[in-house]
C-alpha cells in the first residue's frame, strides 16, 4: 500500500473514531440532561473511553508508521471541528453564549 493510501486511510479512520466518540458524548449528555441521571454520564464516559482504548490498542498492534498515526489524529480533530460547527449552526445567536457561559 502506498504512503498516500495509508495516510488517507488513517485520516478517514480517525474521523470515523472522532465522529463516533462525539456522537456518544452528545447522546449521553442529552439523555443525562433529560433524565437527570448521573449513571448515564458514567455509562457514556465508559463507552467513550472504551472506544478510544480499543482504537488505540488496535493501532499499536498494527504498528502503523508515524505518518498514519498523525493523520488519524488529524482526522479526529477534523471530526471535532465539524461537530462544533454543526452544533453552533443549530443554536440561535441568543443561545450560543447562554448555554455555555461564554459571553463572546
Protein Blocks (a to p, Z undefined) as FASTA:
>chain_A
ZZklmmmmmmmmmmmmmmmmmmmmmmmmmmmmmnopaklmmmmmmmmmmmmmmmmmmmmm
nopafklmmmmmmmmmmmmmmmmmmmmmmpcfklmmmmnopaZZ
